[in-house]
């Protein structure tokens, strides 16, 4: 594309992915947006890909007088509230002559709800169901955040998707960091006996987390042959996002960006998050995060990275009566003591094996254990999780064995 002369440029900031396909989607979106707004649109990434926000701004500074930075983020979580402002302010220090504006995230927008609805319809056709005649349930699966305000916005989008449409129900789940997890959400919604469930990845790119959502949906579909479960496509590079980005650009240029402050954990006293109150906390975290990424010699792990194994413990009524909570605590303690084990331990709703509990399921191995005691929990960690040796005397079933 031949660029025309302009005194303004836009930096479109994606999250960044280990999958280059996802990064290329951001670049494709930027190229199409540039053709629409007729000003240069460059790409930057928060992490996991290049260029960084600072590098992108530095590259544009000699040729334009104004740079508008637009986060290609669905919600205003810590990246938008802390990491992005830090990078923009550092660029302001390097380029005092440059007018730098920062826009808000995509956020809760009617265009996004319309796109999600179309993704559900496409999956309905694949499953051979119709929302108008069949009992169809939907799970909106978001990334998950340590920011309760962002998680609340995901729930709001799910409710907007439900309103005015004949879905049996629309629920929110998360693929990392927070709860309910997608697995928990699927188990919960299956209890209502819908004809089909569509899982919608509430994500822009087709990256690692999107694939993890597909894998979980496929696994659950295999576990419940009487229930059709399908995974929809992510939002992707839909052209209707351009209208959202254009709105965010105008807000930035008019200095009218309105991030939520009433429920922001950095600005108000929220139960469970009092240690993070105060803007300085966010700044310190953003600086530390930036330093970690700059030091290539040290591995940098994210809370949303996939663990090697996910262990679910049924804590429903009968399993709880048989000591499931003690098993859950022992598994967590044993994992903490075994530093080499990369595993996530979570509660599960009923696994449908009442009377055989406490039940413990290990994924992606697909191994279900029954009648697990606290002592068995230690063996599961030391033998199965640490040495890839299944505790055979407690095996209930093996749904998928990849050890």
C-alpha positions, 0 to 999 in steps of 0.5 A: 500500500502506498501511504499518503502524507499525513500529520497523524498516525495510528498505532493499533496495539494487539496483545501479542501471541506465540502463534504468528497466525494471531499476530498476522490477523492484527496486521491484516486488521491494521492494513484494512483500517488504514485503507478506511481512515486514510492515515498511516496505521502501524501495529504494536504488541503488548507482549510476545511479539514485535514491535513493542509500543515504544518501538512503533511510536519511535518509528513514527515520531520523525514523520508525523505530529500526532500519534493516536494509540488504540488498544485492540483489547476487548476490556480495560484490564491491567494492560489498558489501565497500566501497561499501555499508559506506561509505554505512552508516557515513556514515549512522551518523555522521549518525544516531547514535540509529539502529540500522543493520544491514547484511546479506550478499549473496544469495550461493550459495544453493540457491533461486538454483540452483533458479531458474536450473535453471527458466530453463534448462528454459524455454529448452529448450522454446523450442529444442525440445530436452530435456536427458534425450535431447539433448546440452545445454550451459549457459553461466552468464554473470555480470557479471564482477568485479575481485574474484576471490572473487566470480568464484569464487562464480560458478563454484561456482554453475555447478558446483552447476547441473551436479551431479545434472543431465544436462547435457553440461557447464556452464561459466562466462563473463563479460560484462565486466571478466574472462575468459573472455568470453561469446564465448570461452565460446561458441567453446570449448563449440561445439568439443564439438559439443552439440545446443544451448547455453543461455546463462543471464544470472546477473543479477537485473535485465533491464538493459543487460548482460542485453541484451548477453548476448542479442545475443551469443547471437543473433549466435553462433546466426547464425554456427553454423546447425548449433548451436541457441543460446538465451538464458534469462531472468535471475533477475528478481523471483522470489518465491523470492528472498524466502526468501533475503532473509529469511535475510539479514535474520535474519543481519543482525539477529543480527550473524551476517553471514559474508562470505568473508575467506579469499579476499578480496583486501582481506584476504589476499595473492593473486597478482596483487592484492597492490596491493589488500591492506588494508582501507584500499585498499577504503575509498579506492576507495569514497570516490573512487567516491562522489565521482565519482558526486556530481560530475554535471559529469564523465562517470563510466565503469564497467568493465562499460560496453559498449565501442563495439567489441569486437575478437577476435584468434584466438591458436589454434595456426596463427594463433599460428604466423603471428604472431597474438600480435604482431598482438594486441599491436600492436592494443592499442598502437595503441588506447592511442595512439588515445585517442578509440577506445572498443574492447576487444581480447581473445584468441579461440579458433579461429575456424574459418579455419585457414590464413587467419590471423591472423584478427581479428574486429570486432564489432558490425560483424561484419567478419572480417579475414584474414592480418593483419600488425602493419602491418595492425593499425595500419591496422585501428585508424586506419581502421576503428576510428577513421574507420569505414572498413573495410580492404577488402584484408584483409576475409575476410567480413562477417557483419553490417554496421552501419557 
